Each structure stands twice: as structure tokens, then as C-alpha cells.
């Protein structure tokens, strides 16, 4: 199911629920966060429980160098890219004192990823002898060609956080969320447009480079989430 279809289905569920209780509080929100901009619709019972669904779109800059395995500084491939962030989410809220403070948990349906295209830009006095480190070996630009790296994350990302929601009155309000999303380990797929694909040793180095990048991206496994929005309660 696509992210837009999933977000639409969640919104339909919320709209159906809004017709089940006349005393329910229905809110809509526009918001900005550290992972993008988006909108949200929420439904809260008279009891201290509520649910929300929304969609966020943004980008996240990632820059990293491959590990230096041969002791030659500056001959590693460099990777710099924006990861496109596209996240639908569904959250359940608990308001301990039936007030504006809330504890939230739920799921982000993650459709984030990046495709990075890089090449060997090393220079040498005799350019034909220029090489770049790739995995545990070195190769010429002709062998490596353009290296395309695709990065993906887990589609289901659990979320836990705290926040401040709408008071029990109609009208506009400012609200916020702060929490953490577990996006899981990155999955890296790397391909070369050069003759590397015809060389068994070079193909093995591709696997080594994929592992290095996955290790480098491991620090993004837990993603902080901070959002500030303006909501309207009907």
C-alpha cells in the first residue's frame, strides 16, 4: 500500500469515528517538524484517550566518507545526499489528567530513502594511474564508473513521545510533540556502471563497501522527533 493510500485510509477511519460520539473533540493541525512539514487530524473522547493520523514530507542531509582501509588519505569515495522523508503515521494519545499533556505511542509508516550517485574523482600526476579506494582494494575510475548507492530503511517505525495537545475548548491552539522514532538499520544496495560488475573481486568489494555504509548509517537508527503545530478544534 502506498503512503498516500495509507494516509487516506487512516483519515477515513478517523472521520468515521467522529460520527460515533457527539461529545468527542475533533482537531485538525498543520505542523512543522525536524523530519518535514505536514498535516494531521485527531479525535479525542471525553475520557483521557485520543487518536491521530497525519502525513509529513521533508528531507534529511547525510554526508559520510567510506572507511580508510589502505592508509592513503583522500582516495576514498565520498557520499553526500538528501534522504527524502515521506512518513504517514498513526498515534494513540493518553492524557493522564485529562488535560493538555499527553503520552503518545504508535507507528510511522516509513517511505524514506535515498539514491546517491558518485564516482572516483582522484587525481595523479599521470591521470591514467589515478585510483580510488573501494572496499579493501583500489580501482581506476574506468573500472568503478558511476557508483549508485540506494539506501532504504524499515517500513514500520515505532514511535514513543510526549506532547501538549488541545484544551477542552473550541478554536485555535498551539501544540507540540517530542519523542523518538526507531527507523531501524539501513539497507544499502550498491551498483557500479563500470567493468567492476565483471570482476569477482570487485563485486566482493561492493559488498564490503555496502557493509561500511550500513555501519556508518547505524547512528541514525534512532531518529529524534520534534514537532510544533497550530490546530483547530471543532
N, CA, C and O of each residue as an XYZ file, in Angstrom:
936
protein
N       0.851     -1.199      0.000
C       0.000      0.000      0.000
C       0.880      1.240      0.000
O       1.831      1.333      0.776
N       0.560      2.201     -0.878
C       1.359      3.410     -0.947
C       1.111      4.265      0.271
O       0.111      4.115      0.974
N       2.089      5.209      0.514
C       1.959      6.084      1.671
C       0.694      6.939      1.578
O       0.002      7.106      2.582
N       0.375      7.484      0.401
C      -0.797      8.336      0.273
C      -2.073      7.544      0.505
O      -2.987      8.036      1.167
N      -2.156      6.311     -0.033
C      -3.332      5.484      0.182
C      -3.490      5.130      1.652
O      -4.603      5.119      2.177
N      -2.364      4.837      2.324
C      -2.407      4.506      3.735
C      -2.872      5.693      4.559
O      -3.713      5.550      5.446
N      -2.318      6.875      4.262
C      -2.729      8.075      4.988
C      -4.211      8.343      4.760
O      -4.928      8.723      5.687
N      -4.669      8.146      3.530
C      -6.087      8.368      3.223
C      -6.963      7.402      4.002
O      -8.008      7.792      4.522
N      -6.541      6.126      4.090
C      -7.322      5.135      4.826
C      -7.418      5.491      6.307
O      -8.481      5.351      6.913
N      -6.311      5.952      6.889
C      -6.319      6.339      8.300
C      -7.234      7.531      8.535
O      -7.952      7.579      9.534
N      -7.211      8.481      7.628
C      -8.083      9.641      7.764
C      -9.553      9.246      7.657
O     -10.394      9.793      8.371
N      -9.869      8.306      6.775
C     -11.242      7.834      6.646
C     -11.710      7.192      7.941
O     -12.836      7.422      8.384
N     -10.832      6.376      8.556
C     -11.181      5.748      9.835
C     -11.493      6.797     10.882
O     -12.468      6.668     11.623
N     -10.670      7.838     10.951
C     -10.899      8.900     11.927
C     -12.218      9.626     11.652
O     -12.962      9.933     12.583
N     -12.502      9.894     10.398
C     -13.745     10.598     10.063
C     -14.960      9.757     10.406
O     -15.987     10.292     10.822
N     -14.856      8.440     10.235
C     -15.958      7.557     10.619
C     -16.176      7.594     12.127
O     -17.308      7.633     12.608
N     -15.061      7.581     12.866
C     -15.161      7.607     14.319
C     -15.782      8.894     14.831
O     -16.458      8.892     15.860
N     -15.557     10.006     14.113
C     -16.073     11.280     14.594
C     -17.585     11.314     14.643
O     -18.157     12.172     15.315
N     -18.240     10.413     13.957
C     -19.694     10.402     13.974
C     -20.270      9.525     15.066
O     -21.491      9.411     15.173
N     -19.425      8.896     15.890
C     -19.906      7.943     16.884
C     -20.162      8.563     18.241
O     -20.812      7.946     19.085
N     -19.660      9.787     18.475
C     -19.865     10.403     19.785
C     -19.977     11.902     19.634
O     -19.065     12.558     19.131
N     -21.113     12.444     20.078
C     -21.352     13.870     19.892
C     -20.413     14.724     20.728
O     -20.137     15.872     20.382
N     -19.917     14.159     21.837
C     -19.084     14.939     22.741
C     -17.595     14.832     22.414
O     -16.762     15.385     23.132
N     -17.261     14.138     21.355
C     -15.854     13.977     21.003
C     -15.256     15.292     20.532
O     -15.958     16.152     20.001
N     -13.943     15.440     20.734
C     -13.214     16.618     20.285
C     -12.476     16.263     18.996
O     -11.660     15.342     18.979
N     -12.760     16.984     17.933
C     -12.140     16.732     16.636
C     -11.207     17.888     16.326
O     -11.613     19.049     16.382
N      -9.954     17.576     15.996
C      -8.977     18.626     15.710
C      -8.297     18.371     14.372
O      -8.118     17.228     13.951
N      -7.927     19.453     13.725
C      -7.060     19.382     12.550
C      -5.817     20.209     12.856
O      -5.891     21.178     13.611
N      -4.693     19.843     12.287
C      -3.441     20.535     12.609
C      -2.543     20.639     11.393
O      -2.425     19.692     10.615
N      -1.908     21.793     11.228
C      -0.784     21.927     10.318
C       0.466     22.045     11.183
O       0.430     22.665     12.246
N       1.580     21.448     10.730
C       2.733     21.348     11.614
C       4.049     21.352     10.844
O       4.123     21.009      9.664
N       5.073     21.756     11.571
C       6.442     21.644     11.085
C       7.229     20.805     12.068
O       7.009     20.886     13.277
N       8.137     20.006     11.561
C       8.925     19.133     12.422
C      10.339     18.995     11.884
O      10.659     19.515     10.816
N      11.184     18.291     12.629
C      12.556     18.078     12.175
C      12.646     17.061     11.054
O      13.729     16.852     10.508
N      11.531     16.417     10.690
C      11.542     15.490      9.554
C      10.566     15.915      8.465
O      10.254     15.130      7.570
N      10.081     17.156      8.536
C       9.260     17.641      7.444
C       8.029     18.414      7.877
O       7.778     18.619      9.064
N       7.268     18.839      6.872
C       6.029     19.580      7.066
C       4.850     18.677      6.746
O       4.963     17.745      5.950
N       3.702     18.968      7.383
C       2.562     18.129      7.093
C       1.296     18.566      7.788
O       1.207     19.666      8.332
N       0.312     17.675      7.757
C      -0.997     17.943      8.342
C      -1.454     16.725      9.124
O      -0.936     15.622      8.953
N      -2.446     16.952      9.994
C      -2.898     15.902     10.897
C      -4.366     16.117     11.240
O      -4.849     17.249     11.273
N      -5.067     15.021     11.493
C      -6.424     15.084     12.030
C      -6.466     14.207     13.280
O      -5.872     13.129     13.308
N      -7.178     14.679     14.323
C      -7.229     13.946     15.576
C      -8.641     13.797     16.101
O      -9.540     14.558     15.745
N      -8.818     12.802     16.952
C     -10.119     12.504     17.546
C      -9.888     12.151     19.005
O      -9.112     11.247     19.316
N     -10.569     12.870     19.908
C     -10.375     12.640     21.337
C     -11.720     12.460     22.028
O     -12.635     13.268     21.870
N     -11.816     11.380     22.799
C     -13.023     11.123     23.566
C     -13.072     12.019     24.814
O     -12.109     12.720     25.124
N     -14.208     11.983     25.523
C     -14.299     12.690     26.792
C     -13.314     12.096     27.794
O     -12.761     12.812     28.629
N     -13.100     10.798     27.708
C     -12.098     10.149     28.539
C     -10.712     10.602     28.083
O     -10.593     11.258     27.048
N      -9.648     10.260     28.844
C      -8.310     10.780     28.501
C      -7.634     10.033     27.353
O      -6.431      9.778     27.417
N      -8.376      9.680     26.312
C      -7.791      8.941     25.203
C      -8.083      9.641     23.888
O      -9.123     10.278     23.723
N      -7.152      9.513     22.961
C      -7.343     10.085     21.646
C      -6.499      9.369     20.614
O      -5.580      8.625     20.958
N      -6.807      9.592     19.359
C      -6.009      9.028     18.271
C      -5.770     10.123     17.239
O      -6.563     11.055     17.099
N      -4.649      9.988     16.514
C      -4.285     10.962     15.490
C      -3.685     10.256     14.279
O      -3.061      9.202     14.403
N      -3.883     10.848     13.122
C      -3.251     10.353     11.901
C      -2.765     11.548     11.096
O      -3.420     12.589     11.050
N      -1.617     11.386     10.466
C      -1.077     12.505      9.702
C      -0.081     12.062      8.657
O       0.168     10.871      8.468
N       0.489     13.059      7.976
C       1.454     12.796      6.907
C       2.488     13.916      6.896
O       2.137     15.093      6.980
N       3.763     13.546      6.793
C       4.870     14.500      6.803
C       5.776     14.261      5.602
O       6.033     13.119      5.222
N       6.257     15.355      5.008
C       7.180     15.276      3.871
C       8.353     16.211      4.139
O       8.148     17.361      4.527
N       9.579     15.732      3.937
C      10.760     16.576      4.140
C      11.996     15.906      3.580
O      11.895     14.963      2.795
N      13.164     16.387      3.979
C      14.420     15.758      3.569
C      15.433     15.887      4.704
O      15.291     16.708      5.610
N      16.460     15.041      4.619
C      17.456     14.946      5.675
C      18.824     14.776      5.020
O      19.046     13.812      4.287
N      19.743     15.711      5.284
C      21.057     15.678      4.642
C      21.978     14.681      5.340
O      22.135     14.712      6.560
N      22.574     13.810      4.560
C      23.514     12.810      5.077
C      24.810     12.910      4.287
O      24.799     12.867      3.057
N      25.922     13.044      4.992
C      27.239     13.093      4.358
C      28.179     12.188      5.134
O      28.281     12.296      6.356
N      28.857     11.308      4.439
C      29.785     10.413      5.124
C      30.857      9.937      4.158
O      30.661      9.938      2.943
N      31.987      9.534      4.710
C      33.099      9.005      3.936
C      33.221      7.513      4.187
O      32.939      7.032      5.285
N      33.637      6.793      3.173
C      33.928      5.385      3.364
C      35.157      5.240      4.260
O      35.998      6.136      4.329
N      35.246      4.116      4.935
C      36.355      3.875      5.856
C      37.677      3.774      5.106
O      37.750      3.167      4.037
N      38.736      4.383      5.681
C      40.074      4.323      5.090
C      40.729      3.011      5.496
O      41.067      2.821      6.664
N      40.912      2.100      4.533
C      41.488      0.795      4.824
C      42.922      0.635      4.338
O      43.591     -0.331      4.704
N      43.411      1.581      3.507
C      44.750      1.396      2.942
C      45.756      2.433      3.427
O      46.913      2.404      3.007
N      45.339      3.354      4.307
C      46.259      4.338      4.855
C      46.573      5.498      3.951
O      47.380      6.356      4.307
N      45.944      5.549      2.765
C      46.150      6.659      1.832
C      45.004      7.648      2.011
O      43.859      7.353      1.668
N      45.313      8.799      2.541
C      44.272      9.768      2.853
C      43.744     10.442      1.580
O      44.516     10.860      0.717
N      42.421     10.536      1.486
C      41.805     11.285      0.401
C      41.424     10.489     -0.826
O      40.898     11.062     -1.779
N      41.672      9.162     -0.841
C      41.317      8.401     -2.042
C      40.024      7.602     -1.868
O      39.684      6.776     -2.714
N      39.296      7.854     -0.753
C      38.031      7.156     -0.535
C      36.912      7.839     -1.323
O      36.960      9.038     -1.595
N      35.920      7.052     -1.675
C      34.732      7.625     -2.285
C      33.965      8.422     -1.224
O      33.913      8.018     -0.062
N      33.379      9.536     -1.617
C      32.593     10.363     -0.697
C      31.127     10.299     -1.104
O      30.787     10.232     -2.285
N      30.270     10.321     -0.082
C      28.838     10.219     -0.313
C      28.149     11.408      0.350
O      28.371     11.685      1.529
N      27.322     12.099     -0.404
C      26.599     13.258      0.120
C      25.236     13.289     -0.566
O      25.154     13.379     -1.791
N      24.181     13.216      0.220
C      22.861     13.158     -0.392
C      21.789     13.597      0.585
O      21.985     13.554      1.800
N      20.654     14.022      0.046
C      19.460     14.264      0.840
C      18.615     13.001      0.830
O      18.309     12.449     -0.228
N      18.242     12.551      2.025
C      17.309     11.440      2.134
C      15.899     12.008      2.097
O      15.542     12.842      2.929
N      15.103     11.567      1.148
C      13.718     12.018      1.049
C      12.897     11.350      2.136
O      12.847     10.123      2.224
N      12.252     12.167      2.967
C      11.449     11.661      4.075
C       9.972     11.770      3.728
O       9.470     12.864      3.471
N       9.280     10.641      3.722
C       7.843     10.595      3.459
C       7.231      9.646      4.484
O       7.435      8.433      4.422
N       6.486     10.208      5.419
C       6.002      9.408      6.537
C       4.526      9.659      6.824
O       4.131     10.779      7.148
N       3.723      8.620      6.705
C       2.384      8.639      7.283
C       2.517      8.091      8.707
O       3.433      7.319      8.989
N       1.619      8.480      9.590
C       1.699      7.959     10.958
C       0.318      7.845     11.585
O      -0.632      8.524     11.197
N       0.247      6.955     12.575
C      -0.971      6.755     13.349
C      -0.561      6.642     14.808
O       0.230      5.770     15.169
N      -1.108      7.541     15.664
C      -0.704      7.611     17.066
C      -1.911      7.510     17.984
O      -3.009      7.954     17.647
N      -1.684      6.913     19.156
C      -2.678      6.893     20.228
C      -2.150      7.770     21.359
O      -0.971      7.699     21.707
N      -3.024      8.597     21.932
C      -2.641      9.542     22.990
C      -3.338      9.182     24.299
O      -4.505      8.793     24.321
N      -2.592      9.324     25.376
C      -3.155      9.184     26.717
C      -2.895     10.491     27.459
O      -1.746     10.910     27.603
N      -3.968     11.136     27.932
C      -3.878     12.376     28.698
C      -4.069     12.020     30.175
O      -5.209     11.876     30.618
N      -2.975     11.873     30.960
C      -3.069     11.348     32.332
C      -4.071     12.082     33.217
O      -4.754     11.440     34.015
N      -4.182     13.395     33.103
C      -5.093     14.184     33.940
C      -6.233     14.766     33.104
O      -6.890     15.731     33.493
N      -6.441     14.146     31.952
C      -7.483     14.598     31.028
C      -7.302     16.069     30.652
O      -8.271     16.792     30.419
N      -6.020     16.496     30.600
C      -5.697     17.872     30.242
C      -4.970     17.955     28.914
O      -5.223     17.163     28.006
N      -4.067     18.916     28.809
C      -3.375     19.102     27.531
C      -2.122     18.226     27.415
O      -1.702     17.912     26.301
N      -1.513     17.822     28.544
C      -0.330     16.961     28.492
C      -0.722     15.571     28.024
O      -1.763     15.045     28.419
N       0.125     14.970     27.169
C      -0.195     13.648     26.639
C       1.052     12.784     26.506
O       2.164     13.279     26.323
N       0.833     11.498     26.603
C       1.853     10.488     26.309
C       1.392      9.754     25.064
O       0.263      9.266     25.008
N       2.263      9.673     24.065
C       1.844      9.139     22.760
C       2.691      7.942     22.348
O       3.882      7.868     22.649
N       2.061      7.027     21.668
C       2.754      5.884     21.089
C       2.061      5.473     19.806
O       0.858      5.679     19.645
N       2.812      4.901     18.907
C       2.200      4.485     17.655
C       3.229      4.086     16.624
O       4.312      3.606     16.961
N       2.885      4.286     15.374
C       3.709      3.799     14.273
C       3.830      4.851     13.180
O       2.849      5.483     12.789
N       5.044      5.024     12.700
C       5.297      5.783     11.476
C       5.458      4.774     10.343
O       6.209      3.805     10.456
N       4.744      5.019      9.258
C       4.835      4.148      8.093
C       5.845      4.801      7.146
O       5.526      5.717      6.389
N       7.059      4.294      7.224
C       8.227      4.975      6.663
C       8.423      4.641      5.188
O       8.522      3.474      4.807
N       8.476      5.684      4.369
C       8.776      5.501      2.947
C       9.991      6.343      2.567
O      10.077      6.884      1.464
N      10.936      6.438      3.519
C      12.114      7.278      3.323
C      13.239      6.488      2.660
O      13.358      5.275      2.837
N      14.057      7.199      1.896
C      15.190      6.554      1.259
C      15.990      7.548      0.444
O      15.593      8.703      0.288
N      17.114      7.096     -0.070
C      17.977      7.976     -0.858
C      18.692      7.180     -1.930
O      18.984      5.996     -1.758
N      18.968      7.846     -3.036
C      19.796      7.272     -4.083
C      20.958      8.229     -4.345
O      20.747      9.386     -4.710
N      22.175      7.746     -4.160
C      23.377      8.568     -4.297
C      24.197      8.053     -5.470
O      24.480      6.858     -5.552
N      24.578      8.939     -6.373
C      25.450      8.580     -7.492
C      26.785      9.303     -7.303
O      26.826     10.531     -7.233
N      27.870      8.538     -7.220
C      29.186      9.126     -7.033
C      30.179      8.448     -7.969
O      29.861      7.431     -8.586
N      31.365      9.003     -8.075
C      32.383      8.439     -8.956
C      33.756      8.712     -8.366
O      33.900      9.499     -7.430
N      34.747      8.061     -8.917
C      36.122      8.239     -8.463
C      36.697      9.513     -9.079
O      36.884      9.593    -10.293
N      36.975     10.502     -8.239
C      37.492     11.787     -8.713
C      38.953     12.009     -8.306
O      39.425     13.144     -8.245
N      39.650     10.923     -8.033
C      41.045     11.041     -7.607
C      41.912     11.611     -8.734
O      41.635     11.403     -9.916
N      42.950     12.323     -8.348
C      43.892     12.894     -9.322
C      45.294     12.367     -9.052
O      45.624     11.996     -7.926
N      46.132     12.337    -10.122
C      47.509     11.868    -10.012
C      48.321     12.586    -11.085
O      47.761     13.113    -12.046
N      49.637     12.604    -10.919
C      50.490     13.264    -11.906
C      50.216     12.705    -13.294
O      50.078     13.450    -14.265
N      50.140     11.385    -13.370
C      49.711     10.724    -14.606
C      48.295     10.217    -14.345
O      48.106      9.225    -13.642
N      47.307     10.898    -14.910
C      45.917     10.654    -14.546
C      45.488      9.217    -14.790
O      44.604      8.708    -14.101
N      46.107      8.558    -15.764
C      45.744      7.172    -16.047
C      46.021      6.245    -14.879
O      45.462      5.151    -14.795
N      46.912      6.700    -13.953
C      47.261      5.864    -12.801
C      46.477      6.256    -11.547
O      46.716      5.705    -10.473
N      45.555      7.192    -11.672
C      44.742      7.610    -10.522
C      43.806      6.475    -10.117
O      43.225      5.807    -10.974
N      43.662      6.261     -8.823
C      42.788      5.212     -8.305
C      42.029      5.718     -7.087
O      42.409      6.704     -6.456
N      40.952      5.017     -6.780
C      40.175      5.288     -5.567
C      40.065      4.008     -4.757
O      39.961      2.908     -5.298
N      40.091      4.188     -3.427
C      39.891      3.044     -2.545
C      38.433      2.621     -2.604
O      37.525      3.450     -2.533
N      38.226      1.332     -2.734
C      36.874      0.789     -2.787
C      36.886     -0.531     -2.045
O      37.468     -1.511     -2.511
N      36.232     -0.554     -0.872
C      36.331     -1.733     -0.027
C      37.731     -1.850      0.526
O      38.229     -0.914      1.152
N      38.375     -2.980      0.305
C      39.741     -3.209      0.777
C      40.756     -3.173     -0.347
O      41.872     -3.667     -0.185
N      40.393     -2.600     -1.481
C      41.292     -2.541     -2.623
C      41.182     -1.168     -3.280
O      40.462     -0.300     -2.788
N      41.890     -0.969     -4.386
C      41.832      0.286     -5.129
C      41.537     -0.028     -6.590
O      41.972     -1.046     -7.128
N      40.772      0.891     -7.228
C      40.375      0.679     -8.612
C      40.418      2.005     -9.351
O      40.310      3.074     -8.751
N      40.578      1.915    -10.669
C      40.608      3.107    -11.502
C      39.179      3.602    -11.752
O      38.220      2.850    -11.580
N      39.045      4.871    -12.159
C      37.714      5.396    -12.488
C      37.016      4.584    -13.581
O      35.793      4.443    -13.563
N      37.793      4.046    -14.537
C      37.189      3.281    -15.625
C      36.528      2.004    -15.109
O      35.477      1.596    -15.603
N      37.151      1.383    -14.119
C      36.594      0.143    -13.569
C      35.370      0.429    -12.711
O      34.367     -0.280    -12.793
N      35.453      1.478    -11.882
C      34.340      1.783    -10.988
C      33.170      2.412    -11.736
O      32.012      2.107    -11.451
N      33.471      3.291    -12.692
C      32.403      4.021    -13.361
C      31.643      4.877    -12.359
O      32.222      5.388    -11.401
N      30.356      5.026    -12.584
C      29.498      5.697    -11.607
C      28.958      4.650    -10.639
O      28.419      3.622    -11.049
N      29.113      4.930     -9.361
C      28.645      4.011     -8.329
C      27.320      4.543     -7.774
O      27.266      5.622     -7.186
N      26.265      3.769     -7.971
C      24.937      4.159     -7.495
C      24.630      3.420     -6.199
O      24.662      2.190     -6.143
N      24.332      4.191     -5.162
C      24.056      3.625     -3.849
C      22.629      3.960     -3.453
O      22.251      5.131     -3.399
N      21.843      2.941     -3.180
C      20.458      3.123     -2.750
C      20.339      2.749     -1.281
O      20.753      1.669     -0.860
N      19.762      3.670     -0.507
C      19.613      3.471      0.935
C      18.136      3.420      1.283
O      17.377      4.320      0.921
N      17.726      2.373      1.982
C      16.347      2.233      2.442
C      16.334      1.897      3.931
O      17.312      1.394      4.484
N      15.187      2.191      4.569
C      15.012      1.891      5.988
C      13.763      1.023      6.173
O      12.998      0.808      5.233
N      13.574      0.533      7.393
C      12.408     -0.289      7.695
C      11.122      0.493      7.404
O      11.050      1.692      7.670
N      10.115     -0.187      6.861
C       8.862      0.478      6.517
C       8.012      0.786      7.752
O       7.285      1.779      7.769
N       8.098     -0.041      8.765
C       7.335      0.161     10.000
C       8.285      0.666     11.076
O       9.242     -0.015     11.443
N       8.008      1.885     11.585
C       8.903      2.528     12.552
C       8.120      2.892     13.813
O       7.310      3.818     13.775
N       8.336      2.190     14.928
C       7.630      2.510     16.172
C       8.011      3.892     16.699
O       9.127      4.370     16.494
N       7.045      4.524     17.392
C       7.257      5.869     17.939
C       6.782      5.921     19.382
O       5.783      5.301     19.746
N       7.526      6.685     20.211
C       7.086      6.988     21.575
C       7.473      8.431     21.878
O       8.574      8.872     21.549
N       6.546      9.166     22.514
C       6.864     10.557     22.817
C       5.906     11.188     23.800
O       4.943     10.569     24.251
N       6.193     12.427     24.116
C       5.372     13.255     24.992
C       4.900     14.470     24.196
O       5.489     14.825     23.176
N       3.830     15.099     24.677
C       3.348     16.263     23.945
C       2.331     17.068     24.723
O       1.932     16.727     25.836
N       1.934     18.147     24.086
C       0.923     19.045     24.635
C      -0.120     19.262     23.553
O       0.190     19.743     22.464
N      -1.380     18.897     23.868
C      -2.423     18.958     22.873
C      -3.386     20.107     23.091
O      -3.039     21.129     23.684
N      -4.607     19.920     22.599
C      -5.614     20.970     22.613
C      -6.377     20.969     23.942
O      -6.670     19.910     24.496
N      -6.687     22.145     24.436
C      -7.554     22.251     25.611
C      -8.985     21.855     25.231
O      -9.337     21.761     24.055
N      -9.779     21.632     26.251
C     -11.159     21.178     26.031
C     -12.078     22.333     25.657
O     -13.171     22.466     26.207
N     -11.641     23.155     24.734
C     -12.464     24.253     24.213
C     -12.240     24.333     22.717
O     -11.209     23.892     22.207
N     -13.209     24.898     22.019
C     -13.082     25.009     20.569
C     -12.181     26.182     20.207
O     -11.902     27.049     21.035
N     -11.725     26.195     18.941
C     -10.893     27.279     18.476
C      -9.473     26.837     18.167
O      -9.183     25.645     18.058
N      -8.582     27.837     18.026
C      -7.192     27.569     17.661
C      -6.316     27.364     18.899
O      -6.620     27.866     19.981
N      -5.225     26.617     18.717
C      -4.264     26.401     19.800
C      -2.922     26.002     19.204
O      -2.847     25.490     18.087
N      -1.876     26.246     19.964
C      -0.532     25.799     19.604
C      -0.231     24.530     20.397
O      -0.492     24.472     21.598
N       0.314     23.519     19.735
C       0.639     22.275     20.418
C       1.963     21.714     19.916
O       2.497     22.168     18.903
N       2.484     20.729     20.629
C       3.838     20.247     20.335
C       3.974     18.772     20.670
O       3.213     18.220     21.465
N       4.968     18.147     20.040
C       5.336     16.757     20.324
C       6.845     16.656     20.360
O       7.545     17.334     19.607
N       7.343     15.801     21.244
C       8.775     15.479     21.265
C       8.913     14.001     21.604
O       8.330     13.517     22.574
N       9.687     13.297     20.799
C       9.809     11.859     21.017
C      10.918     11.266     20.175
O      11.828     11.970     19.738
N      10.835      9.972     19.952
C      11.869      9.275     19.188
C      11.216      8.224     18.291
O      10.273      7.542     18.691
N      11.740      8.111     17.068
C      11.273      7.122     16.094
C      12.382      6.099     15.876
O      13.529      6.466     15.621
N      12.043      4.829     15.976
C      13.035      3.788     15.699
C      12.903      3.375     14.230
O      12.028      2.588     13.871
N      13.787      3.920     13.391
C      13.717      3.623     11.956
C      14.436      2.334     11.591
O      14.295      1.839     10.473
N      15.219      1.778     12.540
C      15.887      0.512     12.295
C      17.162      0.653     11.486
O      17.549      1.762     11.118
N      17.809     -0.455     11.210
C      19.058     -0.424     10.440
C      18.808     -0.087      8.983
O      17.767     -0.426      8.420
N      19.779      0.585      8.381
C      19.675      0.926      6.960
C      20.004     -0.292      6.099
O      20.812     -1.140      6.477
N      19.366     -0.357      4.948
C      19.669     -1.381      3.950
C      20.300     -0.687      2.752
O      19.692      0.208      2.166
N      21.515     -1.092      2.382
C      22.272     -0.418      1.326
C      22.478     -1.365      0.148
O      22.933     -2.496      0.315
N      22.139     -0.888     -1.033
C      22.377     -1.640     -2.269
C      23.237     -0.779     -3.191
O      22.861      0.346     -3.520
N      24.376     -1.298     -3.603
C      25.344     -0.531     -4.388
C      25.619     -1.226     -5.720
O      25.792     -2.443     -5.776
N      25.654     -0.426     -6.796
C      25.932     -0.976     -8.128
C      26.896     -0.066     -8.878
O      26.889      1.153     -8.700
N      27.721     -0.675     -9.713
C      28.710      0.060    -10.496
C      28.332      0.014    -11.970
O      27.848     -1.001    -12.470
N      28.565      1.153    -12.668
C      28.292      1.197    -14.102
C      29.530      0.825    -14.921
O      29.462      0.735    -16.147
N      30.667      0.609    -14.236
C      31.897      0.267    -14.933
C      32.071     -1.230    -15.085
O      31.114     -1.994    -14.957
N      33.311     -1.650    -15.360
C      33.599     -3.072    -15.561
C      33.728     -3.830    -14.245
O      34.042     -5.020    -14.243
N      33.487     -3.148    -13.125
C      33.543     -3.800    -11.810
C      32.597     -4.990    -11.738
O      32.897     -5.988    -11.083
N      31.444     -4.885    -12.416
C      30.459     -5.968    -12.368
C      30.975     -7.259    -12.992
O      30.438     -8.332    -12.715
N      32.010     -7.176    -13.832
C      32.554     -8.365    -14.492
C      33.735     -8.962    -13.738
O      34.325     -9.949    -14.177
N      34.077     -8.361    -12.602
C      35.235     -8.793    -11.825
C      34.757     -9.315    -10.473
O      34.161     -8.574     -9.691
N      35.022    -10.604    -10.197
C      34.547    -11.228     -8.959
C      35.100    -10.518     -7.722
O      34.379    -10.322     -6.744
N      36.387    -10.130     -7.764
C      36.991     -9.453     -6.619
C      36.348     -8.084     -6.393
O      36.110     -7.683     -5.254
N      36.071     -7.373     -7.485
C      35.454     -6.053     -7.361
C      34.023     -6.170     -6.836
O      33.580     -5.338     -6.045
N      33.304     -7.199     -7.274
C      31.944     -7.411     -6.760
C      31.978     -7.687     -5.260
O      31.083     -7.269     -4.525
N      33.014     -8.390     -4.811
C      33.162     -8.650     -3.376
C      33.428     -7.352     -2.621
O      32.965     -7.180     -1.493
N      34.172     -6.441     -3.241
C      34.438     -5.151     -2.610
C      33.167     -4.303     -2.513
O      33.011     -3.510     -1.585
N      32.263     -4.479     -3.478
C      30.981     -3.794     -3.401
C      30.245     -4.210     -2.127
O      29.690     -3.368     -1.420
N      30.245     -5.508     -1.842
C      29.599     -5.989     -0.625
C      30.267     -5.409      0.616
O      29.592     -5.066      1.587
N      31.594     -5.300      0.584
C      32.333     -4.739      1.713
C      31.961     -3.261      1.903
O      31.770     -2.802      3.030
N      31.862     -2.532      0.801
C      31.518     -1.118      0.880
C      30.089     -0.934      1.396
O      29.825     -0.007      2.162
N      29.176     -1.801      0.987
C      27.800     -1.742      1.484
C      27.769     -1.898      3.003
O      27.042     -1.177      3.688
N      28.554     -2.836      3.530
C      28.599     -3.052      4.983
C      29.149     -1.832      5.705
O      28.667     -1.473      6.779
N      30.164     -1.188      5.113
C      30.750      0.003      5.737
C      29.736      1.135      5.825
O      29.651      1.825      6.841
N      28.959      1.325      4.744
C      27.969      2.393      4.734
C      26.851      2.090      5.721
O      26.384      2.987      6.424
N      26.418      0.838      5.780
C      25.388      0.454      6.742
C      25.854      0.703      8.171
O      25.076      1.141      9.018
N      27.120      0.424      8.431
C      27.674      0.688      9.762
C      27.704      2.185     10.058
O      27.415      2.603     11.179
N      28.054      2.995      9.053
C      28.106      4.440      9.226
C      26.711      5.006      9.493
O      26.558      5.937     10.283
N      25.697      4.445      8.837
C      24.327      4.931      8.997
C      23.643      4.397     10.253
O      22.519      4.791     10.563
N      24.310      3.514     10.967
C      23.708      2.922     12.154
C      23.392      3.968     13.216
O      22.511      3.754     14.049
N      24.104      5.103     13.197
C      23.860      6.157     14.189
C      22.520      6.848     13.968
O      22.060      7.583     14.841
N      21.879      6.626     12.805
C      20.573      7.206     12.542
C      19.440      6.226     12.842
O      18.290      6.471     12.477
N      19.768      5.120     13.507
C      18.751      4.101     13.803
C      17.621      4.669     14.670
O      16.449      4.358     14.455
N      17.988      5.511     15.658
C      17.020      6.203     16.496
C      16.945      7.655     16.034
O      17.930      8.389     16.115
N      15.780      8.066     15.553
C      15.631      9.401     14.990
C      14.781     10.267     15.925
O      13.618      9.948     16.170
N      15.355     11.367     16.455
C      14.547     12.254     17.308
C      13.438     12.924     16.503
O      13.598     13.232     15.322
N      12.325     13.137     17.168
C      11.174     13.760     16.511
C      10.688     14.931     17.356
O      10.311     14.756     18.515
N      10.698     16.124     16.767
C      10.207     17.328     17.430
C       9.263     18.029     16.467
O       9.634     18.312     15.328
N       8.047     18.311     16.916
C       7.053     18.931     16.040
C       6.338     20.045     16.777
O       6.069     19.943     17.974
N       6.033     21.107     16.053
C       5.269     22.241     16.575
C       4.179     22.566     15.561
O       4.445     22.692     14.366
N       2.952     22.701     16.051
C       1.858     22.921     15.125
C       0.792     23.853     15.651
O       0.753     24.199     16.831
N      -0.062     24.242     14.744
C      -1.247     25.034     15.088
C      -2.467     24.193     14.726
O      -2.603     23.730     13.594
N      -3.352     24.003     15.706
C      -4.523     23.151     15.484
C      -5.813     23.945     15.657
O      -5.846     25.015     16.265
N      -6.857     23.378     15.101
C      -8.194     23.961     15.281
C      -9.116     22.856     15.750
O      -9.184     21.791     15.138
N      -9.828     23.112     16.840
C     -10.756     22.131     17.391
C     -12.193     22.537     17.080
O     -12.598     23.676     17.316
N     -12.951     21.588     16.549
C     -14.352     21.856     16.197
C     -15.258     21.631     17.404
O     -16.473     21.806     17.306
